[in-house]
Amino acid sequence: MKADRIEDALAAMAQGSMLVVVDDEDRENEGDLILAAAHAEGDRVEDACRLLAEFADVDFDLPLDPLWLTGMVCYADASIDCQAPQYAGPLFERLVPWAGQLSTTGGVTAEGPVSHFLGGLAAVLGRFDDANTFFAQAAAMNERMDAKFFAARTDLLWGKMFVERQAPGDPERAQDLLTRAQIAAAAHGYGTVERRATAALRGMD
């Protein structure tokens, strides 16, 4: 819904509505950078894919400013949830040079290790060995930072990758990672991670 006044926004949130805060139309719209990922996080996959298609129409181009990396990983997150290789490939190529970095806007937001998103994109592309390498890199960064939420998210995608790859030993690796993600998510209130890890574990039965 549209809420131009703070009072209207508070009333909408009290009723359980989701709000995306954006700038005026004549200013740069930071909300566009996260909306695709927000749709995917809320299981509104069709909406996320529509925004990804619009981003592809402008050749995955974002202004080279402090929000560039945040925007790219948000679109990458949506591409992973949409399982859309036509978008995953170009996003992967643009993010590879940033593999060792943490996506953040100077402490205002933090999206996690870029290698986490590269792992997810590589898995969408069927490049499972690359995905495994990037997930291991992300997991190591998460451990150094003691970043429990990012660690749970990486364990979730890493475990799902092993489910899909099905190499010798992969089912056991998937079980361990998905169980670890589920337990951490339940302990810390990461609702989406817990729900998706539980669904993935049930799918292995």
C-alpha positions in Angstrom: 0.0 0.0 0.0 1.1 3.6 -0.4 1.6 5.6 2.8 2.8 9.1 2.4 2.6 10.1 6.0 4.4 8.5 9.0 1.0 8.0 10.8 -0.3 6.0 7.8 2.8 3.9 7.7 2.6 3.1 11.4 -1.1 2.2 11.0 -0.3 -0.1 8.1 2.5 -1.9 10.0 0.2 -2.4 12.9 -2.1 -4.3 10.5 0.7 -6.5 9.4 1.3 -4.8 6.0 4.8 -4.8 4.5 6.2 -1.4 3.6 9.2 -0.5 1.4 10.6 2.9 2.2 11.7 4.8 -0.9 12.8 8.3 -1.9 10.7 10.8 -3.7 10.4 10.2 -7.5 12.9 12.9 -8.3 15.6 11.4 -6.2 17.7 8.2 -6.5 15.5 5.4 -5.3 17.4 3.2 -2.9 14.3 1.1 -2.4 14.7 -0.4 -5.9 18.0 -1.9 -4.8 16.4 -4.2 -2.2 12.9 -4.8 -3.5 13.7 -7.8 -5.7 15.4 -9.5 -2.7 12.6 -8.6 -0.4 10.1 -10.2 -2.8 12.1 -13.3 -3.0 12.6 -13.4 0.8 8.8 -13.2 1.1 8.3 -16.0 -1.4 6.8 -13.6 -3.9 9.0 -15.1 -6.6 7.0 -13.9 -9.6 7.4 -10.3 -8.4 11.1 -10.8 -7.8 11.6 -12.3 -11.3 9.7 -9.4 -12.9 12.1 -6.9 -11.3 15.1 -9.1 -12.4 13.8 -9.0 -15.9 13.5 -5.2 -15.7 17.1 -5.1 -14.4 18.3 -7.3 -17.3 16.6 -4.9 -19.7 19.1 -2.2 -18.6 22.0 -4.7 -18.9 22.3 -5.1 -15.2 23.6 -1.6 -14.9 23.7 0.3 -11.6 25.5 3.6 -10.8 29.0 3.1 -9.5 28.4 4.6 -6.1 28.5 3.2 -2.5 25.2 1.3 -3.1 26.5 -0.6 -6.2 27.6 -3.7 -4.3 24.5 -3.8 -2.1 22.3 -3.5 -5.1 24.1 -6.3 -7.0 24.0 -8.8 -4.1 20.3 -8.0 -3.6 19.6 -8.8 -7.2 21.8 -11.9 -6.9 19.8 -13.0 -3.9 16.6 -12.7 -5.9 18.1 -14.6 -8.8 19.1 -17.4 -6.5 15.6 -17.7 -5.0 14.1 -17.5 -8.5 16.5 -20.2 -9.8 17.0 -18.0 -12.9 20.2 -18.9 -14.8 19.6 -16.2 -17.4 20.1 -13.6 -14.7 22.6 -15.6 -12.5 25.3 -15.6 -15.2 25.6 -11.9 -15.8 25.4 -11.2 -12.0 28.0 -13.8 -11.3 30.5 -12.2 -13.7 30.0 -8.8 -12.2 30.4 -10.0 -8.7 33.4 -12.3 -9.1 36.0 -9.4 -8.6 34.4 -8.7 -5.2 34.6 -12.4 -4.0 36.7 -11.6 -0.9 34.6 -8.6 0.2 31.8 -8.1 2.7 28.8 -6.4 1.2 28.0 -3.4 3.5 27.1 0.3 3.2 29.5 1.5 5.9 27.6 0.0 8.8 24.1 1.1 7.8 23.4 -2.2 6.1 25.2 -5.5 5.8 24.3 -8.2 3.4 27.0 -10.7 4.1 30.1 -12.1 2.3 29.9 -11.6 -1.5 31.2 -15.2 -1.8 27.9 -16.4 -0.3 26.0 -14.9 -3.2 28.6 -16.2 -5.7 28.1 -19.7 -4.3 24.4 -19.4 -4.8 24.7 -18.0 -8.3 27.2 -20.7 -9.3 24.8 -23.4 -8.0 22.0 -21.9 -10.1 24.3 -22.2 -13.1 25.1 -25.8 -12.3 28.8 -25.0 -11.5 28.8 -27.0 -8.3 32.5 -27.1 -7.8 32.7 -23.3 -8.0 29.7 -23.1 -5.7 31.4 -25.3 -3.1 34.6 -23.2 -3.2 32.7 -19.9 -2.7 30.5 -21.3 0.0 33.6 -22.5 1.9 35.1 -19.0 1.5 31.8 -17.5 2.8 31.7 -19.9 5.8 35.2 -19.0 6.8 34.5 -15.3 6.7 31.3 -15.9 8.7 33.2 -17.8 11.3 35.9 -15.0 11.6 33.2 -12.4 12.1 31.1 -14.7 14.4 28.2 -13.8 12.1 25.6 -16.3 13.1 22.8 -15.1 10.7 25.1 -15.1 7.7 26.5 -18.5 8.7 23.0 -20.0 8.8 22.1 -18.5 5.4 25.3 -19.9 3.9 24.8 -23.4 5.5 21.3 -23.4 4.0 22.4 -22.7 0.4 25.5 -24.9 0.7 23.4 -27.8 2.0 20.8 -27.3 -0.8 23.7 -27.3 -3.3 24.9 -30.7 -2.1 21.3 -32.0 -2.3 21.3 -31.0 -6.0 24.8 -32.2 -6.8 24.4 -35.7 -5.4 28.1 -36.6 -5.6 29.4 -39.4 -3.2 29.1 -38.1 0.3 26.9 -35.2 -0.7 23.7 -36.4 1.1 25.6 -36.6 4.4 27.1 -33.2 3.9 23.7 -31.8 3.0 22.1 -33.3 6.1 24.8 -31.8 8.4 24.6 -28.3 6.9 20.8 -28.1 6.7 20.5 -29.4 10.2 23.0 -26.9 11.4 21.1 -24.1 9.6 17.8 -25.2 11.0 19.1 -25.4 14.6 20.8 -22.0 14.5 17.8 -20.4 12.8 15.4 -21.8 15.5 17.7 -20.7 18.3 18.0 -17.1 17.0 14.7 -16.5 15.3 15.7 -16.6 11.7 12.2 -17.6 10.5 12.8 -17.8 6.7 16.0 -19.8 7.1 14.4 -22.2 9.6 11.4 -22.7 7.3 13.5 -23.3 4.2 16.0 -25.6 6.0 13.1 -27.7 7.4 11.6 -28.0 3.9 14.9 -29.0 2.4 15.4 -31.7 5.1 11.9 -33.0 4.5 12.6 -33.2 0.8 15.6 -35.5 1.5 13.4 -38.1 3.1 
